[in-house]
């Protein structure tokens, strides 16, 4: 059970990064639905109620937007590059700390 929760958290974090990087490339409607879904952690029912649409419309919008976000990352790899740079910066900061201590 814990593994399932951890995977969901990791997936959610990945989706947040993708939305931050590529959210502006989504349609206005998809971006609005994803903002509710990601930034405010609304349920499908809550989003549907706020937007005055069906739950199915929200589900379809989320699914299409998620698919697009992953496609953008597959083609452009900005998030992967950012993650790599962040890891390199962390390594350099650790090395710099050791030099300062030494």
Beta strands, then each sheet from edge to edge (+ up, - down):
end
